[in-house]
Amino acid sequence: MMRRQLLPLLLLMSLGACMQRQALFVVLPNADGSVGAITVDDGKNTATLDRPLAASEVRNGQQVDAKVEQSEVSQLFASAFAARPTLPRHFRFFFELGSDRLTAESAARYCTLSDDLKHRSVYEVEIVGHTDTLGKEAYDQTLSLRRAQTIRDALLNDGFDARAISIAGQGYRVPLVRTPPHTAEPQNRRVEITTR
């Protein structure tokens, strides 16, 4: 009698060993809590995963629902998390009227740009200066470039590599706020910075 009970148990254990996980799919939330969706399809069954930590796995070529905890995700995907590149970031700083001096508020936020670059092992910085429509085209072009140079110079003073920093001036051609010609608009007196 004991032999009869032991055989099914051994058979189940053997089957369990054969049914190894071949793939695991888990939906992870973005930093803001939002999620996308993925569809897992094994040719017979389909599962749509569209909520945080929704999971599916493939065992023996078949898709089956799975349940994972956040602690498991951190452990299972540790090497993938470590290999993720730092995402690009965008910064916007504003300038005083007719000047390449940052507004007090923007000067106070400059450290966010510097801190972002310090956390990147390799970086590239793109700085584009802009103006409002008060000046003549040639003057505004020059002023927009001086604004970009102001940020580049601050980064160089902080020890960042000049070879990784590009600058450009757009004058008044790409306004943040559309205005008629010869209009003062503080939001257009800016630099747009992208770090990657």
C-alpha positions in Angstrom: 0.0 0.0 0.0 2.8 2.4 0.8 4.4 1.6 -2.5 1.2 2.6 -4.4 1.1 6.0 -2.6 4.8 6.7 -3.1 4.7 6.2 -6.9 2.2 9.0 -7.6 4.2 11.3 -5.3 7.5 10.5 -7.1 5.7 11.0 -10.5 4.4 14.4 -9.4 7.9 15.4 -8.2 9.4 14.3 -11.5 6.8 16.2 -13.5 7.4 19.3 -11.4 11.1 19.1 -12.1 10.4 18.8 -15.9 8.1 21.8 -15.8 10.8 24.4 -15.5 10.0 28.1 -16.0 11.1 29.0 -19.6 10.1 32.7 -19.4 8.6 35.1 -17.0 6.8 38.3 -17.9 6.0 41.0 -15.3 4.5 44.4 -15.7 6.4 47.0 -13.7 5.0 50.4 -12.9 6.7 53.6 -14.1 8.1 56.0 -11.6 4.8 57.9 -11.6 2.8 54.7 -11.0 1.4 54.4 -14.5 1.7 51.1 -16.4 1.6 50.0 -20.0 0.4 46.6 -21.1 1.9 43.5 -22.8 0.3 40.4 -24.3 1.8 37.0 -23.8 0.8 34.5 -26.4 1.9 30.9 -26.6 0.0 30.1 -29.8 -2.9 28.6 -27.9 -3.5 30.9 -24.9 -3.3 34.7 -24.6 -2.9 36.8 -21.5 -3.0 40.6 -21.4 -1.0 42.0 -18.5 -2.0 45.6 -17.7 -1.7 46.3 -14.0 1.4 46.6 -11.7 3.1 43.2 -11.0 0.7 41.3 -13.3 2.7 38.3 -14.4 2.6 35.3 -16.7 5.1 32.6 -17.3 5.8 30.0 -19.9 6.2 26.4 -18.7 6.6 23.5 -21.1 5.8 25.9 -24.0 2.5 27.0 -22.4 1.5 30.3 -21.0 0.2 30.2 -17.4 -0.7 32.9 -15.0 1.9 33.7 -12.3 2.0 35.6 -9.1 5.1 37.6 -8.0 5.8 39.9 -5.1 7.9 43.1 -5.4 10.7 41.5 -3.4 10.9 38.6 -6.0 10.9 41.1 -8.9 13.8 43.0 -7.3 15.7 39.7 -6.9 14.9 38.1 -10.2 15.6 41.2 -12.3 18.5 42.7 -10.3 21.0 42.3 -13.2 18.5 43.8 -15.7 17.8 46.8 -13.4 21.6 47.3 -12.9 22.1 47.4 -16.7 19.3 50.0 -17.4 20.7 53.2 -18.8 19.7 56.4 -17.1 16.8 58.0 -19.0 17.3 61.3 -20.7 16.1 64.4 -18.7 14.9 67.8 -19.8 15.6 71.0 -18.0 14.4 74.6 -18.7 16.0 77.7 -17.2 14.8 81.3 -17.8 16.8 84.5 -18.2 16.4 88.2 -17.4 15.2 90.5 -20.1 17.8 91.3 -22.7 20.5 89.4 -20.7 22.4 86.2 -20.4 21.8 86.2 -16.6 19.6 83.5 -15.2 16.5 84.6 -13.2 17.0 84.1 -9.5 14.6 81.1 -9.5 16.4 79.4 -12.4 19.8 80.1 -10.8 18.6 78.4 -7.6 17.5 75.3 -9.7 20.8 75.0 -11.6 22.1 72.4 -9.1 19.4 69.9 -10.3 21.2 69.9 -13.7 24.6 69.5 -12.1 23.3 66.7 -9.8 21.8 64.8 -12.8 25.1 64.8 -14.6 27.0 63.6 -11.6 24.8 60.5 -11.4 25.6 59.5 -15.0 28.8 57.5 -15.7 28.7 58.8 -19.3 26.8 61.8 -20.4 25.9 64.1 -23.2 24.4 67.5 -22.8 22.5 69.5 -25.5 21.9 73.2 -24.7 19.7 75.3 -26.9 19.2 79.1 -26.2 16.0 81.1 -27.0 14.8 84.6 -26.9 11.5 86.5 -27.0 10.6 88.6 -30.0 11.7 92.0 -28.7 15.0 92.3 -30.6 16.1 92.2 -34.2 16.8 88.8 -35.6 20.6 89.0 -35.6 20.7 90.4 -32.0 18.3 87.7 -30.7 20.3 85.0 -32.4 23.5 86.2 -30.7 21.7 86.5 -27.3 20.2 83.0 -27.5 23.7 81.6 -28.2 25.1 83.6 -25.2 22.4 82.1 -23.0 23.4 78.6 -24.0 27.1 79.5 -23.4 26.2 80.7 -19.9 25.0 77.2 -19.0 27.9 75.5 -20.7 30.4 77.8 -18.9 28.8 77.0 -15.6 29.0 73.2 -16.3 32.7 73.6 -17.3 33.4 75.5 -14.1 31.8 72.5 -12.3 34.3 70.2 -14.0 32.1 68.6 -16.7 33.7 67.6 -20.0 33.4 70.2 -22.7 33.5 67.5 -25.4 30.2 66.1 -24.1 28.4 69.5 -24.2 26.9 71.0 -27.4 25.3 74.4 -27.7 23.1 76.2 -30.2 21.0 79.3 -30.4 17.6 79.5 -31.9 16.9 83.2 -31.5 13.1 83.8 -31.4 12.3 81.1 -34.0 11.1 78.5 -31.5 9.0 80.2 -28.9 7.5 78.4 -25.9 4.6 80.9 -26.0 3.6 82.3 -29.4 3.5 86.1 -29.5 3.4 88.8 -32.1 6.7 90.4 -33.1 8.3 92.9 -30.6 6.6 91.3 -27.6 8.2 90.7 -24.2 7.5 87.2 -23.0 9.5 85.9 -20.0 8.9 82.2 -20.9 10.5 82.6 -24.2 13.8 83.9 -22.7 15.1 80.5 -21.9 17.5 77.6 -22.5 16.3 74.1 -23.1 18.7 71.4 -21.9 18.6 67.7 -22.6 20.9 65.3 -20.7 21.4 61.7 -21.8 
